[in-house]
């Protein structure tokens, strides 16, 4: 029978991560001072960083041309470019089907 893994409280993990973030702190030394494996502390730091970046909303400014400067063709289509790690996703959708475009984007961005 395998021994159970030890679990640590969120507050303890946060304290260890905070200690590692101090200037001049060594992750290995902080881990040793708490009798932890340095790889475990590195994992906690990675997970915390992923949570932090996942929670921050992204704002993408879109340039808006002055009124009257848009052509009829541009006014009749919804054009979007969405950056993605595998490449940019370009969407051109007729404005008369804007509700379908919204549904498509909602499903795409889940």
Jmol script that loads the backbone (N, CA, C; Angstrom):
load data "model"
ATOM      1  N   UNK A   1       0.846  -1.187   0.000  1.00  0.00           N
ATOM      2  CA  UNK A   1       0.000   0.000   0.000  1.00  0.00           C
ATOM      3  C   UNK A   1       0.891   1.249   0.000  1.00  0.00           C
ATOM      4  N   UNK A   2       0.567   2.184  -0.871  1.00  0.00           N
ATOM      5  CA  UNK A   2       1.355   3.409  -0.990  1.00  0.00           C
ATOM      6  C   UNK A   2       0.989   4.386   0.120  1.00  0.00           C
ATOM      7  N   UNK A   3       1.980   5.096   0.661  1.00  0.00           N
ATOM      8  CA  UNK A   3       1.642   6.119   1.654  1.00  0.00           C
ATOM      9  C   UNK A   3       0.900   7.273   0.981  1.00  0.00           C
ATOM     10  N   UNK A   4      -0.007   7.894   1.729  1.00  0.00           N
ATOM     11  CA  UNK A   4      -0.777   9.009   1.171  1.00  0.00           C
ATOM     12  C   UNK A   4       0.120  10.228   1.000  1.00  0.00           C
ATOM     13  N   UNK A   5      -0.183  10.986  -0.031  1.00  0.00           N
ATOM     14  CA  UNK A   5       0.560  12.224  -0.259  1.00  0.00           C
ATOM     15  C   UNK A   5       0.167  13.246   0.790  1.00  0.00           C
ATOM     16  N   UNK A   6       1.116  14.042   1.138  1.00  0.00           N
ATOM     17  CA  UNK A   6       0.856  15.082   2.114  1.00  0.00           C
ATOM     18  C   UNK A   6       0.165  16.253   1.421  1.00  0.00           C
ATOM     19  N   UNK A   7      -0.807  16.849   2.085  1.00  0.00           N
ATOM     20  CA  UNK A   7      -1.489  18.011   1.504  1.00  0.00           C
ATOM     21  C   UNK A   7      -1.138  19.249   2.318  1.00  0.00           C
ATOM     22  N   UNK A   8      -1.121  20.379   1.633  1.00  0.00           N
ATOM     23  CA  UNK A   8      -0.743  21.643   2.258  1.00  0.00           C
ATOM     24  C   UNK A   8      -1.877  22.644   2.066  1.00  0.00           C
ATOM     25  N   UNK A   9      -2.070  23.478   3.053  1.00  0.00           N
ATOM     26  CA  UNK A   9      -3.147  24.471   2.978  1.00  0.00           C
ATOM     27  C   UNK A   9      -2.802  25.556   1.958  1.00  0.00           C
ATOM     28  N   UNK A  10      -3.834  26.211   1.466  1.00  0.00           N
ATOM     29  CA  UNK A  10      -3.636  27.304   0.513  1.00  0.00           C
ATOM     30  C   UNK A  10      -2.828  28.432   1.134  1.00  0.00           C
ATOM     31  N   UNK A  11      -3.073  28.704   2.420  1.00  0.00           N
ATOM     32  CA  UNK A  11      -2.343  29.792   3.082  1.00  0.00           C
ATOM     33  C   UNK A  11      -0.860  29.446   3.214  1.00  0.00           C
ATOM     34  N   UNK A  12      -0.541  28.180   3.491  1.00  0.00           N
ATOM     35  CA  UNK A  12       0.857  27.768   3.591  1.00  0.00           C
ATOM     36  C   UNK A  12       1.543  27.894   2.233  1.00  0.00           C
ATOM     37  N   UNK A  13       0.863  27.445   1.163  1.00  0.00           N
ATOM     38  CA  UNK A  13       1.428  27.559  -0.179  1.00  0.00           C
ATOM     39  C   UNK A  13       1.672  29.025  -0.532  1.00  0.00           C
ATOM     40  N   UNK A  14       0.705  29.880  -0.196  1.00  0.00           N
ATOM     41  CA  UNK A  14       0.839  31.312  -0.487  1.00  0.00           C
ATOM     42  C   UNK A  14       2.021  31.905   0.266  1.00  0.00           C
ATOM     43  N   UNK A  15       2.220  31.476   1.514  1.00  0.00           N
ATOM     44  CA  UNK A  15       3.347  31.970   2.313  1.00  0.00           C
ATOM     45  C   UNK A  15       4.674  31.555   1.676  1.00  0.00           C
ATOM     46  N   UNK A  16       4.781  30.306   1.257  1.00  0.00           N
ATOM     47  CA  UNK A  16       6.017  29.811   0.641  1.00  0.00           C
ATOM     48  C   UNK A  16       6.280  30.540  -0.673  1.00  0.00           C
ATOM     49  N   UNK A  17       5.244  30.722  -1.490  1.00  0.00           N
ATOM     50  CA  UNK A  17       5.394  31.438  -2.760  1.00  0.00           C
ATOM     51  C   UNK A  17       5.831  32.876  -2.505  1.00  0.00           C
ATOM     52  N   UNK A  18       5.262  33.506  -1.483  1.00  0.00           N
ATOM     53  CA  UNK A  18       5.631  34.882  -1.135  1.00  0.00           C
ATOM     54  C   UNK A  18       7.098  34.950  -0.712  1.00  0.00           C
ATOM     55  N   UNK A  19       7.549  33.988   0.072  1.00  0.00           N
ATOM     56  CA  UNK A  19       8.953  33.963   0.499  1.00  0.00           C
ATOM     57  C   UNK A  19       9.883  33.801  -0.703  1.00  0.00           C
ATOM     58  N   UNK A  20       9.479  32.996  -1.672  1.00  0.00           N
ATOM     59  CA  UNK A  20      10.301  32.785  -2.867  1.00  0.00           C
ATOM     60  C   UNK A  20      10.386  34.047  -3.722  1.00  0.00           C
ATOM     61  N   UNK A  21       9.367  34.892  -3.646  1.00  0.00           N
ATOM     62  CA  UNK A  21       9.322  36.106  -4.462  1.00  0.00           C
ATOM     63  C   UNK A  21      10.161  37.242  -3.882  1.00  0.00           C
ATOM     64  N   UNK A  22      10.666  37.072  -2.670  1.00  0.00           N
ATOM     65  CA  UNK A  22      11.453  38.125  -2.039  1.00  0.00           C
ATOM     66  C   UNK A  22      12.791  38.288  -2.764  1.00  0.00           C
ATOM     67  N   UNK A  23      13.312  39.523  -2.836  1.00  0.00           N
ATOM     68  CA  UNK A  23      14.603  39.744  -3.504  1.00  0.00           C
ATOM     69  C   UNK A  23      15.706  38.916  -2.844  1.00  0.00           C
ATOM     70  N   UNK A  24      16.483  38.252  -3.669  1.00  0.00           N
ATOM     71  CA  UNK A  24      17.601  37.460  -3.177  1.00  0.00           C
ATOM     72  C   UNK A  24      17.221  36.088  -2.649  1.00  0.00           C
ATOM     73  N   UNK A  25      15.945  35.757  -2.662  1.00  0.00           N
ATOM     74  CA  UNK A  25      15.502  34.462  -2.141  1.00  0.00           C
ATOM     75  C   UNK A  25      15.783  33.366  -3.161  1.00  0.00           C
ATOM     76  N   UNK A  26      16.190  32.228  -2.669  1.00  0.00           N
ATOM     77  CA  UNK A  26      16.421  31.053  -3.501  1.00  0.00           C
ATOM     78  C   UNK A  26      15.280  30.069  -3.256  1.00  0.00           C
ATOM     79  N   UNK A  27      14.681  29.600  -4.328  1.00  0.00           N
ATOM     80  CA  UNK A  27      13.564  28.660  -4.184  1.00  0.00           C
ATOM     81  C   UNK A  27      14.026  27.405  -3.459  1.00  0.00           C
ATOM     82  N   UNK A  28      15.227  26.945  -3.781  1.00  0.00           N
ATOM     83  CA  UNK A  28      15.755  25.745  -3.128  1.00  0.00           C
ATOM     84  C   UNK A  28      15.926  25.969  -1.629  1.00  0.00           C
ATOM     85  N   UNK A  29      16.449  27.137  -1.240  1.00  0.00           N
ATOM     86  CA  UNK A  29      16.642  27.420   0.189  1.00  0.00           C
ATOM     87  C   UNK A  29      15.312  27.566   0.920  1.00  0.00           C
ATOM     88  N   UNK A  30      14.353  28.222   0.291  1.00  0.00           N
ATOM     89  CA  UNK A  30      13.030  28.369   0.912  1.00  0.00           C
ATOM     90  C   UNK A  30      12.394  26.993   1.077  1.00  0.00           C
ATOM     91  N   UNK A  31      12.504  26.159   0.047  1.00  0.00           N
ATOM     92  CA  UNK A  31      11.938  24.808   0.118  1.00  0.00           C
ATOM     93  C   UNK A  31      12.588  24.014   1.249  1.00  0.00           C
ATOM     94  N   UNK A  32      13.912  24.063   1.331  1.00  0.00           N
ATOM     95  CA  UNK A  32      14.614  23.334   2.395  1.00  0.00           C
ATOM     96  C   UNK A  32      14.233  23.835   3.775  1.00  0.00           C
ATOM     97  N   UNK A  33      14.042  25.140   3.910  1.00  0.00           N
ATOM     98  CA  UNK A  33      13.695  25.687   5.225  1.00  0.00           C
ATOM     99  C   UNK A  33      12.322  25.200   5.700  1.00  0.00           C
ATOM    100  N   UNK A  34      11.465  24.809   4.761  1.00  0.00           N
ATOM    101  CA  UNK A  34      10.136  24.284   5.108  1.00  0.00           C
ATOM    102  C   UNK A  34      10.068  22.761   4.963  1.00  0.00           C
ATOM    103  N   UNK A  35      11.218  22.141   4.719  1.00  0.00           N
ATOM    104  CA  UNK A  35      11.317  20.685   4.536  1.00  0.00           C
ATOM    105  C   UNK A  35      10.449  20.211   3.363  1.00  0.00           C
ATOM    106  N   UNK A  36      10.555  20.956   2.254  1.00  0.00           N
ATOM    107  CA  UNK A  36       9.810  20.638   1.034  1.00  0.00           C
ATOM    108  C   UNK A  36      10.782  20.333  -0.093  1.00  0.00           C
ATOM    109  N   UNK A  37      10.302  19.640  -1.102  1.00  0.00           N
ATOM    110  CA  UNK A  37      11.074  19.406  -2.310  1.00  0.00           C
ATOM    111  C   UNK A  37      10.978  20.664  -3.174  1.00  0.00           C
ATOM    112  N   UNK A  38      12.107  21.108  -3.717  1.00  0.00           N
ATOM    113  CA  UNK A  38      12.121  22.332  -4.528  1.00  0.00           C
ATOM    114  C   UNK A  38      11.230  22.199  -5.764  1.00  0.00           C
ATOM    115  N   UNK A  39      11.132  21.000  -6.332  1.00  0.00           N
ATOM    116  CA  UNK A  39      10.264  20.802  -7.505  1.00  0.00           C
ATOM    117  C   UNK A  39       8.801  21.059  -7.166  1.00  0.00           C
ATOM    118  N   UNK A  40       8.398  20.690  -5.960  1.00  0.00           N
ATOM    119  CA  UNK A  40       7.025  20.936  -5.523  1.00  0.00           C
ATOM    120  C   UNK A  40       6.756  22.441  -5.429  1.00  0.00           C
ATOM    121  N   UNK A  41       7.721  23.169  -4.881  1.00  0.00           N
ATOM    122  CA  UNK A  41       7.567  24.629  -4.759  1.00  0.00           C
ATOM    123  C   UNK A  41       7.523  25.264  -6.148  1.00  0.00           C
ATOM    124  N   UNK A  42       8.374  24.791  -7.062  1.00  0.00           N
ATOM    125  CA  UNK A  42       8.331  25.301  -8.441  1.00  0.00           C
ATOM    126  C   UNK A  42       6.951  25.069  -9.051  1.00  0.00           C
ATOM    127  N   UNK A  43       6.354  23.918  -8.792  1.00  0.00           N
ATOM    128  CA  UNK A  43       5.019  23.616  -9.315  1.00  0.00           C
ATOM    129  C   UNK A  43       3.993  24.585  -8.737  1.00  0.00           C
ATOM    130  N   UNK A  44       4.065  24.844  -7.428  1.00  0.00           N
ATOM    131  CA  UNK A  44       3.132  25.784  -6.803  1.00  0.00           C
ATOM    132  C   UNK A  44       3.246  27.158  -7.455  1.00  0.00           C
ATOM    133  N   UNK A  45       4.469  27.592  -7.737  1.00  0.00           N
ATOM    134  CA  UNK A  45       4.690  28.909  -8.352  1.00  0.00           C
ATOM    135  C   UNK A  45       4.097  28.925  -9.762  1.00  0.00           C
ATOM    136  N   UNK A  46       4.307  27.846 -10.537  1.00  0.00           N
ATOM    137  CA  UNK A  46       3.742  27.768 -11.892  1.00  0.00           C
ATOM    138  C   UNK A  46       2.223  27.809 -11.869  1.00  0.00           C
ATOM    139  N   UNK A  47       1.629  27.035 -10.977  1.00  0.00           N
ATOM    140  CA  UNK A  47       0.163  26.989 -10.881  1.00  0.00           C
ATOM    141  C   UNK A  47      -0.384  28.358 -10.493  1.00  0.00           C
ATOM    142  N   UNK A  48       0.265  29.022  -9.540  1.00  0.00           N
ATOM    143  CA  UNK A  48      -0.174  30.354  -9.115  1.00  0.00           C
ATOM    144  C   UNK A  48      -0.070  31.350 -10.266  1.00  0.00           C
ATOM    145  N   UNK A  49       1.009  31.278 -11.033  1.00  0.00           N
ATOM    146  CA  UNK A  49       1.186  32.182 -12.173  1.00  0.00           C
ATOM    147  C   UNK A  49       0.103  31.947 -13.223  1.00  0.00           C
ATOM    148  N   UNK A  50      -0.253  30.679 -13.460  1.00  0.00           N
ATOM    149  CA  UNK A  50      -1.305  30.369 -14.429  1.00  0.00           C
ATOM    150  C   UNK A  50      -2.650  30.903 -13.959  1.00  0.00           C
ATOM    151  N   UNK A  51      -2.937  30.772 -12.669  1.00  0.00           N
ATOM    152  CA  UNK A  51      -4.198  31.288 -12.133  1.00  0.00           C
ATOM    153  C   UNK A  51      -4.247  32.799 -12.257  1.00  0.00           C
ATOM    154  N   UNK A  52      -3.134  33.452 -11.968  1.00  0.00           N
ATOM    155  CA  UNK A  52      -3.086  34.914 -12.018  1.00  0.00           C
ATOM    156  C   UNK A  52      -3.315  35.411 -13.437  1.00  0.00           C
ATOM    157  N   UNK A  53      -2.649  34.797 -14.415  1.00  0.00           N
ATOM    158  CA  UNK A  53      -2.827  35.253 -15.794  1.00  0.00           C
ATOM    159  C   UNK A  53      -4.199  34.883 -16.332  1.00  0.00           C
ATOM    160  N   UNK A  54      -4.770  33.783 -15.872  1.00  0.00           N
ATOM    161  CA  UNK A  54      -6.100  33.383 -16.337  1.00  0.00           C
ATOM    162  C   UNK A  54      -7.178  34.321 -15.814  1.00  0.00           C
ATOM    163  N   UNK A  55      -6.955  34.930 -14.664  1.00  0.00           N
ATOM    164  CA  UNK A  55      -7.964  35.793 -14.063  1.00  0.00           C
ATOM    165  C   UNK A  55      -7.917  37.225 -14.576  1.00  0.00           C
ATOM    166  N   UNK A  56      -6.827  37.608 -15.228  1.00  0.00           N
ATOM    167  CA  UNK A  56      -6.713  38.980 -15.701  1.00  0.00           C
ATOM    168  C   UNK A  56      -7.411  39.120 -17.050  1.00  0.00           C
ATOM    169  N   UNK A  57      -8.430  39.977 -17.117  1.00  0.00           N
ATOM    170  CA  UNK A  57      -9.110  40.152 -18.398  1.00  0.00           C
ATOM    171  C   UNK A  57      -8.202  40.884 -19.384  1.00  0.00           C
ATOM    172  N   UNK A  58      -8.327  40.533 -20.622  1.00  0.00           N
ATOM    173  CA  UNK A  58      -7.522  41.171 -21.656  1.00  0.00           C
ATOM    174  C   UNK A  58      -8.361  42.233 -22.354  1.00  0.00           C
ATOM    175  N   UNK A  59      -7.768  43.377 -22.583  1.00  0.00           N
ATOM    176  CA  UNK A  59      -8.435  44.449 -23.312  1.00  0.00           C
ATOM    177  C   UNK A  59      -7.671  44.670 -24.600  1.00  0.00           C
ATOM    178  N   UNK A  60      -8.367  44.591 -25.696  1.00  0.00           N
ATOM    179  CA  UNK A  60      -7.740  44.806 -26.989  1.00  0.00           C
ATOM    180  C   UNK A  60      -8.350  46.061 -27.599  1.00  0.00           C
ATOM    181  N   UNK A  61      -7.579  47.145 -27.685  1.00  0.00           N
ATOM    182  CA  UNK A  61      -8.128  48.365 -28.274  1.00  0.00           C
ATOM    183  C   UNK A  61      -8.331  48.183 -29.783  1.00  0.00           C
ATOM    184  N   UNK A  62      -9.457  48.638 -30.256  1.00  0.00           N
ATOM    185  CA  UNK A  62      -9.759  48.573 -31.676  1.00  0.00           C
ATOM    186  C   UNK A  62      -9.819  49.986 -32.237  1.00  0.00           C
ATOM    187  N   UNK A  63      -9.073  50.254 -33.295  1.00  0.00           N
ATOM    188  CA  UNK A  63      -9.143  51.586 -33.894  1.00  0.00           C
ATOM    189  C   UNK A  63     -10.504  51.782 -34.563  1.00  0.00           C
ATOM    190  N   UNK A  64     -11.115  52.910 -34.281  1.00  0.00           N
ATOM    191  CA  UNK A  64     -12.422  53.219 -34.855  1.00  0.00           C
ATOM    192  C   UNK A  64     -12.237  54.375 -35.832  1.00  0.00           C
ATOM    193  N   UNK A  65     -12.543  54.133 -37.108  1.00  0.00           N
ATOM    194  CA  UNK A  65     -12.402  55.213 -38.082  1.00  0.00           C
ATOM    195  C   UNK A  65     -13.457  56.289 -37.830  1.00  0.00           C
ATOM    196  N   UNK A  66     -13.174  57.523 -38.214  1.00  0.00           N
ATOM    197  CA  UNK A  66     -14.151  58.601 -38.038  1.00  0.00           C
ATOM    198  C   UNK A  66     -15.439  58.302 -38.806  1.00  0.00           C
ATOM    199  N   UNK A  67     -16.539  58.860 -38.337  1.00  0.00           N
ATOM    200  CA  UNK A  67     -17.847  58.651 -38.972  1.00  0.00           C
ATOM    201  C   UNK A  67     -17.793  59.101 -40.421  1.00  0.00           C
ATOM    202  N   UNK A  68     -18.381  58.306 -41.301  1.00  0.00           N
ATOM    203  CA  UNK A  68     -18.407  58.654 -42.719  1.00  0.00           C
ATOM    204  C   UNK A  68     -17.195  58.155 -43.480  1.00  0.00           C
ATOM    205  N   UNK A  69     -16.162  57.696 -42.791  1.00  0.00           N
ATOM    206  CA  UNK A  69     -14.953  57.238 -43.468  1.00  0.00           C
ATOM    207  C   UNK A  69     -15.039  55.772 -43.872  1.00  0.00           C
ATOM    208  N   UNK A  70     -16.040  55.059 -43.375  1.00  0.00           N
ATOM    209  CA  UNK A  70     -16.165  53.639 -43.708  1.00  0.00           C
ATOM    210  C   UNK A  70     -16.838  53.472 -45.060  1.00  0.00           C
ATOM    211  N   UNK A  71     -16.416  52.473 -45.775  1.00  0.00           N
ATOM    212  CA  UNK A  71     -17.034  52.203 -47.073  1.00  0.00           C
ATOM    213  C   UNK A  71     -18.277  51.349 -46.871  1.00  0.00           C
ATOM    214  N   UNK A  72     -19.074  51.229 -47.903  1.00  0.00           N
ATOM    215  CA  UNK A  72     -20.299  50.432 -47.822  1.00  0.00           C
ATOM    216  C   UNK A  72     -19.955  48.961 -47.592  1.00  0.00           C
ATOM    217  N   UNK A  73     -18.878  48.465 -48.214  1.00  0.00           N
ATOM    218  CA  UNK A  73     -18.488  47.064 -48.060  1.00  0.00           C
ATOM    219  C   UNK A  73     -18.072  46.777 -46.617  1.00  0.00           C
ATOM    220  N   UNK A  74     -17.338  47.692 -46.020  1.00  0.00           N
ATOM    221  CA  UNK A  74     -16.892  47.494 -44.640  1.00  0.00           C
ATOM    222  C   UNK A  74     -18.069  47.565 -43.676  1.00  0.00           C
ATOM    223  N   UNK A  75     -19.072  48.370 -43.993  1.00  0.00           N
ATOM    224  CA  UNK A  75     -20.226  48.517 -43.115  1.00  0.00           C
ATOM    225  C   UNK A  75     -21.140  47.297 -43.192  1.00  0.00           C
ATOM    226  N   UNK A  76     -21.021  46.488 -44.234  1.00  0.00           N
ATOM    227  CA  UNK A  76     -21.915  45.349 -44.382  1.00  0.00           C
ATOM    228  C   UNK A  76     -21.317  44.047 -43.850  1.00  0.00           C
ATOM    229  N   UNK A  77     -20.159  44.115 -43.205  1.00  0.00           N
ATOM    230  CA  UNK A  77     -19.533  42.898 -42.679  1.00  0.00           C
ATOM    231  C   UNK A  77     -18.906  43.166 -41.314  1.00  0.00           C
ATOM    232  N   UNK A  78     -18.958  42.139 -40.466  1.00  0.00           N
ATOM    233  CA  UNK A  78     -18.274  42.179 -39.171  1.00  0.00           C
ATOM    234  C   UNK A  78     -16.924  41.513 -39.396  1.00  0.00           C
ATOM    235  N   UNK A  79     -15.846  42.250 -39.179  1.00  0.00           N
ATOM    236  CA  UNK A  79     -14.494  41.728 -39.407  1.00  0.00           C
ATOM    237  C   UNK A  79     -13.736  41.717 -38.084  1.00  0.00           C
ATOM    238  N   UNK A  80     -13.258  40.546 -37.681  1.00  0.00           N
ATOM    239  CA  UNK A  80     -12.514  40.394 -36.430  1.00  0.00           C
ATOM    240  C   UNK A  80     -11.230  39.630 -36.677  1.00  0.00           C
ATOM    241  N   UNK A  81     -10.187  39.975 -35.923  1.00  0.00           N
ATOM    242  CA  UNK A  81      -8.950  39.204 -35.906  1.00  0.00           C
ATOM    243  C   UNK A  81      -8.672  38.865 -34.452  1.00  0.00           C
ATOM    244  N   UNK A  82      -8.589  37.561 -34.148  1.00  0.00           N
ATOM    245  CA  UNK A  82      -8.400  37.102 -32.775  1.00  0.00           C
ATOM    246  C   UNK A  82      -7.053  36.394 -32.694  1.00  0.00           C
ATOM    247  N   UNK A  83      -6.092  36.938 -31.903  1.00  0.00           N
ATOM    248  CA  UNK A  83      -4.794  36.263 -31.781  1.00  0.00           C
ATOM    249  C   UNK A  83      -4.944  34.950 -31.018  1.00  0.00           C
ATOM    250  N   UNK A  84      -4.230  33.935 -31.459  1.00  0.00           N
ATOM    251  CA  UNK A  84      -4.270  32.606 -30.839  1.00  0.00           C
ATOM    252  C   UNK A  84      -2.849  32.044 -30.906  1.00  0.00           C
ATOM    253  N   UNK A  85      -2.459  31.213 -29.947  1.00  0.00           N
ATOM    254  CA  UNK A  85      -1.095  30.663 -29.974  1.00  0.00           C
ATOM    255  C   UNK A  85      -0.745  29.935 -31.280  1.00  0.00           C
ATOM    256  N   UNK A  86      -1.723  29.357 -31.946  1.00  0.00           N
ATOM    257  CA  UNK A  86      -1.449  28.640 -33.196  1.00  0.00           C
ATOM    258  C   UNK A  86      -1.565  29.532 -34.426  1.00  0.00           C
ATOM    259  N   UNK A  87      -1.953  30.771 -34.262  1.00  0.00           N
ATOM    260  CA  UNK A  87      -2.098  31.697 -35.380  1.00  0.00           C
ATOM    261  C   UNK A  87      -3.301  32.590 -35.175  1.00  0.00           C
ATOM    262  N   UNK A  88      -3.427  33.606 -35.991  1.00  0.00           N
ATOM    263  CA  UNK A  88      -4.526  34.554 -35.875  1.00  0.00           C
ATOM    264  C   UNK A  88      -5.785  33.985 -36.521  1.00  0.00           C
ATOM    265  N   UNK A  89      -6.905  34.112 -35.807  1.00  0.00           N
ATOM    266  CA  UNK A  89      -8.202  33.683 -36.331  1.00  0.00           C
ATOM    267  C   UNK A  89      -8.885  34.917 -36.914  1.00  0.00           C
ATOM    268  N   UNK A  90      -9.214  34.868 -38.207  1.00  0.00           N
ATOM    269  CA  UNK A  90      -9.885  35.985 -38.871  1.00  0.00           C
ATOM    270  C   UNK A  90     -11.325  35.591 -39.151  1.00  0.00           C
ATOM    271  N   UNK A  91     -12.245  36.460 -38.745  1.00  0.00           N
ATOM    272  CA  UNK A  91     -13.674  36.198 -38.928  1.00  0.00           C
ATOM    273  C   UNK A  91     -14.279  37.348 -39.723  1.00  0.00           C
ATOM    274  N   UNK A  92     -14.944  37.018 -40.820  1.00  0.00           N
ATOM    275  CA  UNK A  92     -15.723  37.982 -41.607  1.00  0.00           C
ATOM    276  C   UNK A  92     -17.153  37.470 -41.623  1.00  0.00           C
ATOM    277  N   UNK A  93     -18.072  38.265 -41.074  1.00  0.00           N
ATOM    278  CA  UNK A  93     -19.454  37.814 -40.910  1.00  0.00           C
ATOM    279  C   UNK A  93     -20.388  38.921 -41.398  1.00  0.00           C
ATOM    280  N   UNK A  94     -21.435  38.588 -42.146  1.00  0.00           N
ATOM    281  CA  UNK A  94     -22.381  39.619 -42.597  1.00  0.00           C
ATOM    282  C   UNK A  94     -23.088  40.271 -41.403  1.00  0.00           C
ATOM    283  N   UNK A  95     -23.262  41.583 -41.450  1.00  0.00           N
ATOM    284  CA  UNK A  95     -23.877  42.294 -40.324  1.00  0.00           C
ATOM    285  C   UNK A  95     -25.327  41.900 -40.114  1.00  0.00           C
ATOM    286  N   UNK A  96     -26.003  41.451 -41.158  1.00  0.00           N
ATOM    287  CA  UNK A  96     -27.400  41.057 -40.970  1.00  0.00           C
ATOM    288  C   UNK A  96     -27.530  39.778 -40.140  1.00  0.00           C
ATOM    289  N   UNK A  97     -26.437  39.049 -39.944  1.00  0.00           N
ATOM    290  CA  UNK A  97     -26.436  37.846 -39.104  1.00  0.00           C
ATOM    291  C   UNK A  97     -25.589  38.064 -37.851  1.00  0.00           C
ATOM    292  N   UNK A  98     -25.674  39.237 -37.264  1.00  0.00           N
ATOM    293  CA  UNK A  98     -24.848  39.574 -36.098  1.00  0.00           C
ATOM    294  C   UNK A  98     -25.119  38.650 -34.913  1.00  0.00           C
ATOM    295  N   UNK A  99     -26.365  38.232 -34.720  1.00  0.00           N
ATOM    296  CA  UNK A  99     -26.688  37.335 -33.603  1.00  0.00           C
ATOM    297  C   UNK A  99     -25.983  35.995 -33.772  1.00  0.00           C
ATOM    298  N   UNK A 100     -25.940  35.476 -34.988  1.00  0.00           N
ATOM    299  CA  UNK A 100     -25.240  34.212 -35.248  1.00  0.00           C
ATOM    300  C   UNK A 100     -23.741  34.380 -35.018  1.00  0.00           C
ATOM    301  N   UNK A 101     -23.210  35.536 -35.373  1.00  0.00           N
ATOM    302  CA  UNK A 101     -21.792  35.825 -35.132  1.00  0.00           C
ATOM    303  C   UNK A 101     -21.498  35.821 -33.635  1.00  0.00           C
ATOM    304  N   UNK A 102     -22.378  36.433 -32.852  1.00  0.00           N
ATOM    305  CA  UNK A 102     -22.198  36.467 -31.397  1.00  0.00           C
ATOM    306  C   UNK A 102     -22.219  35.058 -30.815  1.00  0.00           C
ATOM    307  N   UNK A 103     -23.125  34.219 -31.292  1.00  0.00           N
ATOM    308  CA  UNK A 103     -23.194  32.823 -30.828  1.00  0.00           C
ATOM    309  C   UNK A 103     -21.918  32.077 -31.195  1.00  0.00           C
ATOM    310  N   UNK A 104     -21.457  32.261 -32.423  1.00  0.00           N
ATOM    311  CA  UNK A 104     -20.223  31.618 -32.880  1.00  0.00           C
ATOM    312  C   UNK A 104     -19.040  32.031 -32.005  1.00  0.00           C
ATOM    313  N   UNK A 105     -18.895  33.326 -31.748  1.00  0.00           N
ATOM    314  CA  UNK A 105     -17.780  33.816 -30.936  1.00  0.00           C
ATOM    315  C   UNK A 105     -17.869  33.315 -29.501  1.00  0.00           C
ATOM    316  N   UNK A 106     -19.078  33.273 -28.949  1.00  0.00           N
ATOM    317  CA  UNK A 106     -19.267  32.766 -27.588  1.00  0.00           C
ATOM    318  C   UNK A 106     -18.772  31.324 -27.490  1.00  0.00           C
ATOM    319  N   UNK A 107     -19.142  30.501 -28.476  1.00  0.00           N
ATOM    320  CA  UNK A 107     -18.712  29.098 -28.489  1.00  0.00           C
ATOM    321  C   UNK A 107     -17.211  28.979 -28.734  1.00  0.00           C
ATOM    322  N   UNK A 108     -16.676  29.816 -29.604  1.00  0.00           N
ATOM    323  CA  UNK A 108     -15.251  29.778 -29.932  1.00  0.00           C
ATOM    324  C   UNK A 108     -14.384  30.151 -28.736  1.00  0.00           C
ATOM    325  N   UNK A 109     -14.821  31.122 -27.971  1.00  0.00           N
ATOM    326  CA  UNK A 109     -13.995  31.656 -26.882  1.00  0.00           C
ATOM    327  C   UNK A 109     -14.192  30.944 -25.557  1.00  0.00           C
ATOM    328  N   UNK A 110     -14.928  29.861 -25.525  1.00  0.00           N
ATOM    329  CA  UNK A 110     -15.100  29.093 -24.282  1.00  0.00           C
ATOM    330  C   UNK A 110     -13.853  28.393 -23.901  1.00  0.00           C
TER     331      UNK A 110
END
end "model"
wireframe off; spacefill off
backbone 0.3
color backbone group
